[in-house]
Amino acid sequence: MAPSPDQDESRAGTLVLALLSLLVGCVTGLVCAVFRLLLQQADALRDEFIARAHQEGLLGLLLVVAGAAGATAVAAALVSRISPAAAGSGIPEVEAAISGGEPGRPVRTAIVKFVGGVLAIGSGLALGREGPSVQMGHSIADVIGRLFRRGQVDARVLFAAGAGAGLATAFNAPIAGAVFVLEELLRRFDTRTAAAALGASASAIAVSRVFVGVEPDFAVPAQPFPGFATVPVHVTLGVVAALAAAAYTRAVMGALAVADRAGGLPVTARAALIGGGVGLLAWLAPQWVGGGDALTQQTLLNAGSLSTIALIFVIRFALGPISYAAGTPGGLFAPMLVLGAQIGLVFGRLYGEWFPAGASPTAYAVVGLAAFFTAVVRAPLTGICLAVEMTGSVNLLLPMLAACFGAMVVMNLLGIPPIYDLLRERAERRLRSSG
């Protein structure tokens, strides 16, 4: 039987969508790779500036604090005056656009996200590069969808595919980018959306790896398979990670609530105060500020005493929500990876005191990374894929599944919604109150 005209049109439309997803991925991979490289350069320049400033005594301290305050204030001003949608991670805004909301002005948002993200994260705020990358990918998809006059259904699929490509590029994790589209952004699986998500992530990684390399983001020694007997231990780790995640979720939303109540203080002034505080911390401990990749790498290598790890954990636990409340571009994922890895490392070391034959602390750090992410975001497949792709620890899949199971169960029992649901509800409330 010959296919009907509708079937032919559907197949042709799927092919066009697939080809456009490849284009979206290529452009997103290029833009987000450049964004990554600029952030790396900003981190290096910040460290060099602080090292030289230490030679100037009090004047150097004032310069570091003023520089961080100024960069953060400029980033917040760009958001408030040019593109308010560029504040924060941008993932709730992308989800709203996919659900049928107004996509806004994509070019303006992407530019503010790019420039503001470099300024904010480069100044030392504990924010992640994945938030700006996700929103830039969405904006690129929006522009390409309009250029090729795609309908509303195809446009939304491209929005999600572009956002997934941004996440894939941010963490050099193509599978996690595609899974993020299906699990978090669209929350459904069908052939057309899966093809678009896979195509965009694959092409984004193909382009970005020309610039950022092919190695995983974190160098982790090969870990042996820990065995089935450790499943209850890893479920327990998931429970611990969930309890910490519940407190962290409340901390993020609490910091935003305090910022909302400080309505009399201009946005740029609030950002400058936060940036100045981060600058002071950077003067004292430059390695503790910023997105946190170096801290995560250090943790995954089982470095540092328990007391030092605990101190860094407490500081980063507070610094992440405070940085997010500054109203600048920046995501939540990268700072969460630091905390999750530290939770796992401490758990593994303490467990090793009682059972020396257990898995290495590094293995627990990798598992803790996945479990904490899962508990906060409530996207276990994305968390597991991220942990595997960023560390190359394929042998730890079973422990990750067990820990993420424990984390999911505890968070559901506590009744705490996923962080991006809470952020989206907050954005909707603010929109209603302003209207």
Steps between C-alpha positions, in 0.01 A plus 500: 500500500636842403550753779244772527591864426475571874758230569732644235465847647565365848814322384624807315429714806693260721796512263498881496478505880791258528717708265416820686588334829846428360535865402381615841752269665790622287435867574433431868815291530708781351351778714504302825853371440621858463306582819680217684839614379434860603395385846822300532696808396304715746583257783869513410500879481317527833757276671788696347344831601452383860856367518638836387261691725638318805825682439324834550357432846183690593484675164506162328216376720290803411570452131392134511180578690419797274574301187268214599229743613524698176491197269203352686315834495553536125370146442189575706449832323510329160230262618272758660525759221530289185366148558339408835444148365878447510514497881590179680536164332242559227375142515158595645463757220588237240246260651236773490572573133479129415166480681359775279617816670643804327857423383599866533783660306750221435791701361491754781469226762789299355732802491420600859536140613839472332650830615331503841598138565866568429493804730310334786667159502836651408478737797474198732128442561424135574290448188510245220567543130224257409213743570616762250592222255153347520327834444737598219426167331129571530545851357702368206229243430237773516684709239555204267140385538376846399740523207371171361138583588433196712160456662435522871540126561835474319620823659445362850687182414788709368491713819555187707760355264700823506485514879621141522784582261600784732512267800694241300761760406521645851605165647636319193220248557293427186282225644415707807400789272260283302359331811451839666271599212281193539503473879489860621401735217238304305427219749390272220656271244407474133694434183514855367609665824751225575654534153524878535653477849756242394587688181547834673714357782711293261574788265564739789759265647658438160560874463583586862762226538704667230550781752471341846645155431362148527601408856239484777473816709638320807799266510401208724697177543322192373272363772429127542147369516415521872281192513136436586564491876557876502153585366355572850800722575442704185128527573603646836727746320200600288299566815777720642531687170123556495498650849776739396316574175182586688691756705673635188172541314359695792818709514473597132134593526562677832778713351271598212220585746735728693603666174133552407427661836791739452299683236621841610859413412582537129585177321845622404577607857394160634715328240794725584472412870495130422785537253703695754452226758610239247801716419597501867475121510703480180773708664513255791455176302491551123456129431167493689309738273367470145314212339694245702645259243842505668339418836303214347815364337688524829218321682479221243873438551441450874708805592478707818438429867149444632508830686599691187235327291236576763599868508489530122164321496347744748633802311392372159162394639434863592684657207292327231158633611643845576662517156177391334311778679722760331271490195780443249523227234623171643383147568463264793645177360876558534484622863285198585764266360749636754267438792391157381857381453597628845204325663599176333867536591431566868252212509753269335779591737283456808369168369858392428590556866252228592539273198845543344422249226227723357520697177745788469391847616532617139227257396270637769579855386388416146183334626429788738528741208223316314281454808508863614422625149213252476357606833500872418391485134303174516649384169680173584583391146656838422696491825632150437594579140677818610699318766600220263593726209684759708709240688505197270390281795286246317558233765313710756163484325348260752604707804366813328167331436478394864596842634265686265221263602554589865521870418178499298303312766610731782430820305153374412432410862613845608264655248758742359438576131783504243699822507399608149132454578545734796691753291235491228222556756695793642540652154127461435412668832732791423344536154149505643592752768667730246203475266 
